[in-house]
Every structure is written in C-alpha cells, then in structure tokens.
Amino acid sequence: MIAPKLTAAPTPDQAAAARGVRNPFKATFLVAGFNAAVASYSSAHPMLFASDSHGGLIETRGNAYGAAFWRGFNGEPRHAMTATDSQPFACYRAGQEIRKAITPPRGGR
C-alpha cells in the first residue's frame, strides 16, 4: 500500500521524530547523504520542499535527491537506475525511515 502523500511541511513533532531515525549506513558518503536528507526534511529545506500557490509547502522531485527521498517516503519502489551505493539511495532510505518514524502504529497499540 502506498502511503498518503505529504502536503505540508513537517510538524515540530514529525521533525523531532525524523531527527531520531537510525542511520543504517556504514560508508561515510552514504552516512552523510542519509543525514543530509534527514536534516533537509526536518528543516523543510528546498531540496525536498517547494512553495505551492497558496504559500504552503509541497514535496518537490526537481532533483535526484528529492525524487529518491519522496519515492521512499511515499512507499514507491525505488527507481531501477538508483544504485544501492549512491547518494540518491541514501535519500531513498531516509525517506523510508522517516515515514516509519512519523507514522503512528496501526491497531492503536
């Protein structure tokens, strides 16, 4: 199931939860890419967010990092050309981990 898309900047609680996600990478450049994606989400950075016509923020896929992040966040399969040893893959995984961190558990427990 694909999760509903985000239509606004993260709330303070979502930003805090995002900052607490575990980085699964060991390679320095992947650790840095994952951390940059988490920081970009938490601060509503233009790498991941664009302004809409009403002054709010929406997801942007105008760059490889943003596209990969939102694919992971929205539960979409990663692009076939995204190598698992690349910065976009680190962003993809950050999107997945952040979505897990901010989504309440199912079943009320």
Backbone as numpy.savetxt, mean C-alpha at the origin, in Angstrom:
# Nx Ny Nz CAx CAy CAz Cx Cy Cz
-11.57 -12.72 -3.15 -12.41 -11.54 -3.15 -11.53 -10.29 -3.15
-11.84 -9.36 -4.00 -11.09 -8.11 -4.04 -11.71 -7.15 -3.04
-10.85 -6.58 -2.21 -11.31 -5.66 -1.16 -11.79 -4.36 -1.79
-12.70 -3.65 -1.11 -13.13 -2.36 -1.64 -11.96 -1.38 -1.73
-12.02 -0.52 -2.72 -10.93 0.43 -2.93 -11.01 1.57 -1.92
-9.86 2.10 -1.58 -9.75 3.22 -0.66 -10.12 4.49 -1.42
-10.94 5.34 -0.81 -11.35 6.56 -1.49 -10.94 7.81 -0.75
-10.14 7.68 0.28 -9.70 8.85 1.04 -8.35 8.56 1.65
-7.72 9.60 2.15 -6.44 9.43 2.84 -6.66 8.56 4.07
-5.62 7.89 4.53 -5.78 7.05 5.72 -6.10 7.88 6.95
-6.93 7.31 7.82 -7.23 7.96 9.09 -5.98 7.86 9.97
-5.90 8.63 11.05 -4.75 8.50 11.95 -4.57 7.08 12.48
-5.68 6.38 12.76 -5.58 5.00 13.24 -5.04 4.07 12.16
-5.49 4.28 10.91 -4.98 3.46 9.81 -3.50 3.74 9.57
-3.11 5.00 9.64 -1.70 5.36 9.45 -0.83 4.72 10.53
-1.32 4.73 11.77 -0.56 4.11 12.87 -0.45 2.60 12.67
-1.55 1.97 12.25 -1.52 0.53 12.00 -0.56 0.20 10.87
-0.54 1.04 9.85 0.37 0.83 8.71 1.82 0.90 9.16
2.12 1.85 10.01 3.51 2.00 10.47 3.97 0.79 11.29
3.03 0.01 11.81 3.38 -1.14 12.63 3.50 -2.45 11.87
3.35 -2.44 10.54 3.44 -3.70 9.80 4.87 -4.24 9.79
4.97 -5.55 9.73 6.27 -6.22 9.71 6.82 -6.24 8.29
8.07 -5.86 8.16 8.75 -5.88 6.87 9.29 -7.28 6.64
8.83 -7.98 5.57 9.24 -9.37 5.36 10.58 -9.54 4.64
11.20 -8.45 4.25 12.39 -8.53 3.40 13.68 -8.49 4.20
14.72 -9.09 3.62 16.06 -9.07 4.21 17.02 -8.21 3.38
16.85 -8.22 2.06 17.73 -7.45 1.18 17.53 -5.95 1.43
18.63 -5.24 1.56 18.58 -3.82 1.94 17.70 -2.99 1.03
17.81 -3.18 -0.30 17.02 -2.35 -1.20 15.54 -2.68 -1.14
15.18 -3.93 -0.82 13.77 -4.29 -0.67 13.22 -3.79 0.66
14.03 -3.85 1.71 13.63 -3.29 3.01 13.34 -1.80 2.84
14.23 -1.10 2.13 14.04 0.34 1.92 12.79 0.62 1.09
12.53 -0.18 0.06 11.33 0.02 -0.77 10.06 -0.21 0.01
10.03 -1.26 0.81 8.87 -1.56 1.65 8.63 -0.43 2.63
9.70 0.00 3.32 9.57 1.08 4.30 9.12 2.38 3.65
9.61 2.67 2.45 9.19 3.89 1.74 7.71 3.83 1.39
7.23 2.67 0.98 5.81 2.54 0.64 4.94 2.71 1.89
5.36 2.14 3.01 4.62 2.29 4.27 4.58 3.77 4.67
5.73 4.43 4.60 5.78 5.86 4.96 4.93 6.69 4.02
4.94 6.35 2.74 4.15 7.09 1.75 2.66 6.94 2.02
2.23 5.73 2.38 0.82 5.52 2.71 0.46 6.29 3.97
1.28 6.17 4.99 0.98 6.81 6.29 0.90 8.32 6.20
1.68 8.91 5.29 1.68 10.37 5.16 0.87 10.87 3.97
0.14 9.97 3.30 -0.65 10.33 2.11 0.21 11.03 1.06
1.38 10.47 0.81 2.35 11.03 -0.13 1.83 10.95 -1.57
2.19 11.93 -2.41 1.74 11.93 -3.81 2.20 10.72 -4.63
3.16 9.95 -4.14 3.54 8.73 -4.84 2.35 7.76 -4.89
1.48 7.83 -3.87 0.35 6.91 -3.78 -1.01 7.59 -3.89
-1.08 8.88 -3.65 -2.36 9.58 -3.62 -2.37 10.76 -4.57
-3.53 11.03 -5.15 -3.73 12.20 -6.00 -4.98 12.92 -5.51
-5.06 14.20 -5.81 -6.24 14.98 -5.43 -7.38 14.68 -6.40
-8.58 14.57 -5.86 -9.74 14.42 -6.73 -10.37 15.79 -6.98
-11.43 15.82 -7.73 -12.05 17.11 -8.09 -12.78 17.77 -6.93
-12.92 17.07 -5.82 -13.62 17.63 -4.66 -12.67 17.98 -3.53
-11.37 17.96 -3.79 -10.40 18.32 -2.78 -9.97 17.17 -1.88
-10.49 15.97 -2.14 -10.10 14.79 -1.36 -8.94 14.08 -2.02
-8.59 12.93 -1.50 -7.50 12.15 -2.06 -8.01 10.82 -2.57
-7.44 10.37 -3.68 -7.76 9.08 -4.26 -6.45 8.37 -4.58
-6.53 7.06 -4.78 -5.32 6.33 -5.14 -4.83 6.75 -6.52
-3.52 6.75 -6.69 -2.95 7.03 -8.00 -2.10 5.86 -8.43
-2.21 5.52 -9.70 -1.41 4.45 -10.29 -0.55 5.02 -11.41
-0.16 6.27 -11.26 0.60 6.97 -12.29 2.07 6.65 -12.30
2.52 5.74 -11.47 3.92 5.33 -11.45 3.97 3.85 -11.07
5.07 3.19 -11.35 5.18 1.75 -11.10 5.00 1.41 -9.63
5.53 2.26 -8.75 5.43 2.00 -7.32 3.98 2.10 -6.85
3.30 3.17 -7.27 1.91 3.35 -6.89 1.02 2.25 -7.45
1.23 1.89 -8.71 0.43 0.83 -9.33 0.62 -0.49 -8.59
1.86 -0.82 -8.27 2.13 -2.06 -7.55 1.54 -2.03 -6.14
1.70 -0.91 -5.44 1.16 -0.78 -4.08 -0.35 -1.01 -4.09
-1.07 -0.31 -4.97 -2.53 -0.41 -4.97 -3.01 -1.78 -5.44
-2.26 -2.45 -6.31 -2.62 -3.82 -6.67 -2.58 -4.71 -5.42
-1.52 -4.58 -4.64 -1.43 -5.36 -3.41 -2.49 -4.98 -2.40
-2.71 -3.69 -2.24 -3.68 -3.19 -1.27 -5.09 -3.64 -1.61
-5.44 -3.62 -2.89 -6.79 -3.96 -3.33 -6.99 -5.44 -3.60
-5.98 -6.27 -3.31 -6.13 -7.71 -3.47 -6.07 -8.17 -4.91
-5.52 -7.37 -5.78 -5.39 -7.75 -7.18 -4.12 -8.56 -7.37
-4.09 -9.44 -8.38 -2.84 -10.17 -8.61 -1.74 -9.22 -9.06
-0.51 -9.55 -8.70 0.58 -8.68 -9.12 0.78 -8.80 -10.61
1.30 -7.76 -11.21 1.56 -7.73 -12.65 2.62 -8.77 -12.97
2.44 -9.48 -14.06 3.36 -10.55 -14.43 4.79 -10.06 -14.62
4.97 -8.79 -14.95 6.31 -8.25 -15.18 6.97 -7.74 -13.89
6.29 -7.83 -12.77 6.86 -7.38 -11.50 7.72 -8.49 -10.91
9.02 -8.36 -11.06 9.94 -9.37 -10.53 9.93 -9.33 -9.00
10.12 -10.48 -8.39 10.07 -10.56 -6.92 11.30 -9.97 -6.24
12.28 -9.54 -7.02 13.45 -8.87 -6.44 13.53 -7.43 -6.94
12.37 -6.75 -6.92 12.31 -5.38 -7.42 11.61 -4.47 -6.42
11.86 -3.17 -6.56 11.19 -2.19 -5.70 9.67 -2.24 -5.85
9.12 -2.34 -7.08 7.66 -2.44 -7.17 7.09 -3.65 -6.41
7.83 -4.76 -6.38 7.34 -5.91 -5.62 7.31 -5.59 -4.13
8.31 -4.87 -3.64 8.30 -4.45 -2.23 7.09 -3.56 -1.96
6.75 -2.70 -2.89 5.56 -1.85 -2.74 4.29 -2.68 -2.77
4.25 -3.68 -3.65 3.10 -4.59 -3.73 2.88 -5.28 -2.39
3.95 -5.81 -1.81 3.85 -6.49 -0.52 3.46 -5.51 0.59
3.95 -4.29 0.53 3.56 -3.29 1.53 2.06 -3.04 1.45
1.53 -2.93 0.25 0.09 -2.76 0.09 -0.70 -3.91 0.70
-0.23 -5.14 0.46 -0.90 -6.31 1.05 -0.86 -6.26 2.57
0.31 -5.99 3.12 0.47 -6.00 4.57 -0.32 -4.88 5.24
-0.35 -3.70 4.62 -1.12 -2.59 5.19 -2.60 -2.91 5.17
-3.10 -3.47 4.08 -4.52 -3.82 4.01 -4.87 -4.80 5.13
-4.01 -5.79 5.36 -4.26 -6.75 6.46 -4.27 -6.04 7.80
-3.36 -5.08 7.99 -3.25 -4.40 9.27 -4.43 -3.50 9.58
-5.04 -2.92 8.55 -6.12 -1.96 8.80 -7.51 -2.56 8.65
-7.60 -3.81 8.19 -8.90 -4.45 8.01 -9.30 -5.16 9.29
-10.48 -4.84 9.83 -10.91 -5.50 11.05 -11.12 -7.00 10.80
-10.89 -7.83 11.81 -11.09 -9.26 11.63 -12.54 -9.57 11.34
-12.76 -10.60 10.56 -14.13 -11.02 10.22 -14.72 -11.82 11.38
-16.02 -11.76 11.51 -16.69 -12.55 12.55 -16.77 -11.87 13.90
-16.28 -10.63 14.01 -16.40 -9.89 15.25 -15.46 -10.32 16.36
-14.46 -11.13 16.04 -13.52 -11.55 17.07 -12.18 -10.95 16.84
